[in-house]
Amino acid sequence: MRIMKKFIGDRKFYRMLFQIALPILIQNGITNFVNMLDNVMVGQTGTEQMSGVAVTNQLIFVFNICIFGIVSGAGIFGAQFYGSKNEEGFRNTFRFKIVYCALASLIGTLIFVAFGEGLISQFLHEGGSGGGDLQATLLYGKEYLLIMLAGLLPFAVSQVYASTLREMGKTMLPMVAGVLAIVVNIVFNYILIFGKFGAPALGVAGAAIATVISRFAEAILIIVIVERNKEEYPFARGAYRNLWVPMDLQKKIFLKGSPLILNEVLWAAGMAVLNQSYSVRGLVVVAGINISSTISNVFSVFYLTLGSVVSIIIGQLLGAGKMEEAKDQDVKLIAASVMGSAAIGLIMIGAAPLFPRIYNTTEEVRGLAAGFITILAMIMPVQSFINCCYFTLRSGGKTVVTLLFDSVFVWVVSIPLARVLTGMTPLSITTIFFCVQAAEVIKAVIGFVLLKKGVWLNNFVSD
């Protein structure tokens, strides 16, 4: 019975969890479901189009994660400032995010313009009986990337506002703005990809245009509502009077946040390099991984949402100095995430042979995708635990530890393992994919030890 109480909370706990998690879960769930529909729509136009978009999205994903790193680095201060009722400190973290996310958007645009074609080319290799036109794939990828550049800044701004609101525990507005973006995206995707209602059939370009329009819609809605309701969102009062952030706070954010930002960037880049390692086995592998990651993103929404909830709840408790309550609730949140992920993984295994058949592609690609989906489903409870460990450590300011725990592991273990197995062994790509995913168990063991030691129980905004 005592063990049950340790891992399972009371009604009050789950009511709080439900109130915070549900809007995030709905927003993320709908977003990933619509992304899946977008992917399927593009997949109807052909393997080359699908692969070109998939490779480009790998590159844009690195930028997106850079933005998440910046807002997260400042956000660990934001959550604790809010928990300690320091309004000016909370406002300054918002300013920090705005300034540095705008700068990151400018740098990202310049890099993609200068090096986009070369980066896309790194993913394109011959292989597999299905073949595939590599030059056509490259052209589709370039076309998609150049249009998507227009959406980098509005995406960054919407993430700044959404993260700030979530640190306050106000998750409804980001959800509403996200749902609006999703509706706009799917409507314009249908119209512009396939040429409906008199519009030209733009294919890949139509998908990019629809995404850019949706990002502007999301940013505009969330900004307008916050600016018109400053009593409810007091951080917005005078937020743009000047964009100066006190140097002592900047130093603290960089000290605590730089490893986190670096971690996010290195992790995203690592994921791109990892997928590039798989891609040497052919364009069919690129297509198969794209299909598997699309459905995996939908099923992973549950445990990713629980990670966000961990950062909100634990961050506020640590900022308020409630260490014992933070320990207790962290255990219960992790238990809920792992158990839920195990159940979801079983459903995903059932969908593995069915989902790839939606795509207009070859049987070889479908078979690879089904195998990848099954492997991702099997490892989902482990990934869930790792995700919660990461957000717990981050909430306590252990950003150097998270850097070693997360991205360094990818570069030191996952990527070398994938490189060696793909380049020096006759193993099938499915077996290689399994070996790389199974190595995540090592990270789970490390995370368990770190949580058990309580190294994350820190209040760093009390002054």
N, C-alpha and C positions, 0 to 999 in steps of 0.2 A: 504493500500500500504506500509506503514511504517513497519507493521508487516511482510509482505512478504519479505522486504529488510533485516529484522532482521534475518530471518531463511533461506533465499535463497540467495546464492552468485551470483556473476557475472561470465562471461565466463572465466576470468582470474583465478578466484578461482577454478572453476571446472576443468580447464586445469591443474593447479598445483595438485589438488587432484587426477586427473586421472593419471598423470605422476608418482606420488609416490605410489598410491594404486594399479594400475593395475598389476605391476610385483609381488607384495606381494599377491594380490588376485589370480593371476594365479597360483603361486607356492602353496599357501595354498589350493586353490580349487582342483588342480590336486592331491596334497598330500592326502587330505581327500577323494577324489573320489577313488583313488587307494587303500587307507586304507579300504574303503568300499568294493572294489572288493576283497581285501585280506580276509576281514572278511567273505564275501560271499563264497569265495573258501574254507576256513576252515570250514564254515558252511555246505558245501556240504558233508563233511566227517562224520558229526554227531553232536548231541547236546552236548555230553560229550567233544568232541574235541573243539567245539566252546566255551563252557563255561570255559574250562581249560585255553584257550588262553585269554579269556575275563578277567578272574580273574587275571592272571599274568600281563596283560597289565594295570590293575588297579594299581598294585604295581610299575611297571616300570614308569607309569605316574607320580607317586610321585617323582621318581628320576628326570624325565624330567623337572618337575616343579621346582625342586631345582636348576637345571641348569638355567632355565629361570629366577629364582629369583636372582641368582648371576649376570647374564649378565644384568638384568634389574636394579639391585641395582647400578652397576657401570655405566650402560647406561644412567641414568638420569644425571650423570655428563658428560658422553661422548657427549650427544646431546647439552648440554649447552657449553661445551668446544669448540665443533665444531662451534656452533653459534657465539661464541666470538673469533674465529680464534686462539685458543690456541692449537698449534699442539703438544707440548710436553705433556700437560695435557691430550690430547686426546690419545696419545700413551700410557701414563701410565695407563689409564683406560683399554686399551686393555691388557696390561700386567697383571693387577689385575685379569681380567676375566680368562686369561689362567691359572694362578697359582691356583686360587681357584676352577675353574671347574675341573682341573686335580685332585686336592685333593678330591673333591666331588665324582669323578668317582671311586677313590680308596676306599673311605669309603662306597659308595653304593654297590660296588662289594662284599666287606667283609660282609656287612649286609645281602645281598641276599643269599650268600653262607651259612651263619650261620643260618639264620632264615626263608629262603624262603618257606620251606615246611609248617612250622607252620603258616605263614601268609596266604598262599593259603587256608589252612584248615579252616580258620575263615569264609570263604565265602561259605562253602559247608554245606548245611542243607537239610534234607528231607522236602518234601512238594509238593503239586500239584498233580493232577491225572496223569500227564505225567511221574512222577517218575524221573529216571536218576541214573546212576551208579556213586556214589560219589567217590569211590576209583579210577575208571578209569579217572574221571575228574581231580583228584589230580595228578595222574601220568602224564597226558598230560600237566598239568600246570607246573610241575617240569621240564619236558623235555624241554619245550619251554623256561623257565626262564634261565636254565643253559647255553643254547646256546646264548640267547640274551645278556648275560653279556659281551660277546666279543665286542658288539657294543656300550657300554656305553661311552667309551672314544672318539671314532671318532664322536659320536653324540654331545658330549660336545664341542669338538673343532670346529666343523662346526657351532654350535650355537654362539660361541664366534666371529668367523669371520663374520657370517651373521648379527649379531646384530650390530657389529661395522660399517659395511658397510651401514646398514640402518640408523644409526645415522648420516651418511654423506649425506643421501638422495639417496644413490646409491643402488637401490633395484634390479637392473637387474642381477648382478652376483649371488646373493643368489637364485634368481629365476631359473637361468640356472642350477646351481648346484643341486637345489632341483628337477628340472625336470629330470636331469640325474639319480638321486637316485631313482626317481619314476619309470622310465623306467626299470632300472636294477632290482628293486624290483619286479615289476609285471612279468617280463620275467622269473626270477628265481623262483618266486612263482609258476607260471604255470608249469615249468619244474619239480621242486622238490616236490611240494605237490602231483601232480598227476602222476609223473613218466613219463614224455614225453621225446622224442628224445633219448631213451635208458637209461635215468637216473632212479634210483630207486624211487618208490613212497614213500616219507618220511613223508607225512602228516604234522602234527604239527611241527616236526623237520625241514621239508623243508621250512615252512613258516618263522621260526626263522632264518635259514641260509640265506635265501634270504634277509631278513631285515638287517642282519649284513653286508652282501656284499654291499648292497645299501648305508649303512652309511659310510663305508670306501670309496666308490666311491665319495660320496658327499664331504667328508672332503678333500680327495686328490685333487679333481678338484679345489675347492675354494682356497686352500692353494697355489697350483702351480700358478694359475692365479694372485693372489695377489702378490706373491713373484717375479713374472716376470714383474710386472707392478707397480713398487714402485713410479713412478712419478705420476701415477693416484691415488695410494693409499699410500700417504706419511707416514701414521702411521706405515707402515711395515718397513720403513728405520730404521735399528738399533733396532728393537723391541726385537730381541732375543740376542742382544749384552750382555744384562744382564736382569734378570727378577725381578730386585729390583724395588719396587714401593715406592716412598717417604712416610715416615711414616705419615706426616701430611695429605697427600691425602688418605692414607689407613684409617686414623681415620675419615676423613670426609665421606668417602664412607660407612664405618661401621656405623657411626652415622646416616646418612641419609638412607643408604641401608639396614642395618640390619633388621629394621622393615619390609622392602619390601621383603627381603629374607625369613624372618620368616613367613611373610604373605603367600608367595607362598607355602612354605613347609606345613604350617598349613592348607591352603586351599586344597591342593592336598590330604593331609592325611585325611582331613575332608570329601572330596568327596569319598575317599575309605571307610571310616567308614560309611558314609551315605548309600552307596550301600550295604555295609555289613549289615546294619540295614534292608534294604529291603530284603536281601537274606535269612533272617530267615523264610520267607514265602515259601522257596523252591527253588530248582535248576531251575524250570521253570521261576521264577522271574529273576534270574541271566541271563538266556538266553534272556528273553524279554527285559530287560534293555540294554543288549549288542546290540541287533538289533536296538532298538530305538536310542541309543546314536550314533550308527554308521551313520545312516542317518541324525541325528540332527547335527553331526559334519560337514557334507557336506553343509547343509543349513545354518549353523552358520558362515561359512567362511566370508560372507559379513560383518557382524557387528564386527567380531573379527579383520578383516583387517582394518576397520575404526578405531578401538581402537589403532592399531599400528600406523596408520597415525596421530592420535591425539598426540601420544607420540612424534613423529618426528617433526611435524609442531609446536605444542605448545611449546615443549622443546626448539627448536631453537629460537622461538620468545621471550620466556622468557629470554634465554641466551643473546639475543641481546637487552634486555630491552624494547621491544615493547609490553607493557602491554595492551594497548587499542586494538591493532590489535589482540593480543592473545585472548582477551575476545570475540571479534567479530567473529573470525574464529572458535573458540571453539563452539559457539552457532550453527553456520552453519554446522559444522561437525557432531554435535549431531543430528541435524534435519535430515540430509541426512541419517545417520545411522538408526534412528528410523523409518523413512518413508519407507526406503528400506526393513527393516526387517519385517514390517507389510505386505508388498506385498509378500515377500518370505514365511512368515508364512502361508499365504493362499494357496500357492502352496504345501507346506509341508503337510497341512491338507488333500489335495486331494490325496497325495501319501500314506497317513497313512494306508489305508486298503490293498494297493497293494504291497508295498515293502516287508513286512514279508513273502509273499508267495514265494519269491525267495529262502528262506532257507529250507534245508532238516530237518525240525523239526516238532513238534506236532502242532495241531490246537490250543491247549491251549496257547502255547508260542506265536503263531502268533497273537492271540486275545489280549494278554497282550501287545505285542509290538505295535500293532496298537493304543491301548489306550494311551500308553506312548508317542508315536509320536505326537498324537493329542494335548496332554497337553503341550508338549514342544513347539509345533508350536504356541499355544495360548499365551504362556508367552514370546515368542521371542522378541517382541518390548520392553518389560520391561527389558529383559536381555541386549538388545542392549543399552538402556539408561544407565543402571548400568555399563556396560563395558566402555562406554565413560566417565562416571563420574570417574571411577577408574583411567583411564589413564590420565585424566586431573589433578586429585589430585596428581598423581605420578609425572607428569612432573614438578609440582611446588614444589617437594620435601616434600610433606605432607605424608610421608611414615608411620608415626605412625597413622595418620587418616585412611589411606588405610588399615592398619592392623585391626583396629577396624571395619571399614566399610565392609571389605571383609571376612577374615577368622574367626574373632571372631564371626561374625554373624552366620557363618555356625555351629560353635561349640556350641554357646549359644542358637540359635533359631532352625536351620534346623535339626541338629542331635537329640537333645532332643525331638523335635516334632515327628520325624520319629520313634524314639525308643518307645515313649509312644503309638503312634497310632498302630504300628505293634505288640507290646507286650501286650497292655492292652485294645484293642478295637476289635470288630468283623468286622470293616470296611474292605472292599476289598482293595487289594494292589493298584489298580488303583485310588481309592478315596484318599488313603493315599498319593500317589505320587502327586496328584493334590494339596492337602492341603500344602504339603511341598514346591512345586513350587510356589504356590500362595503367600506364606509368603515372597517371594522376593520383593513384592510390598513395604513392609516396608523399605527395603534397598533403593529402588528407591526414596522414599520420603526423606530419609536422604541425599542421593546424591544430590537431587535437592536443598535442603537447603544449603549444603556446597558449591555448585557451585555458587548459588545466592549470598552468602556472600563474594565470591572472595578470600577465604583463600589460594587458590593455586597460586596466582599472586606473585611469588617470583623468583628473580635471585640470585642464591647462588654460582656462580662461578666468579662474577665480580672482586674479588680480584686477 
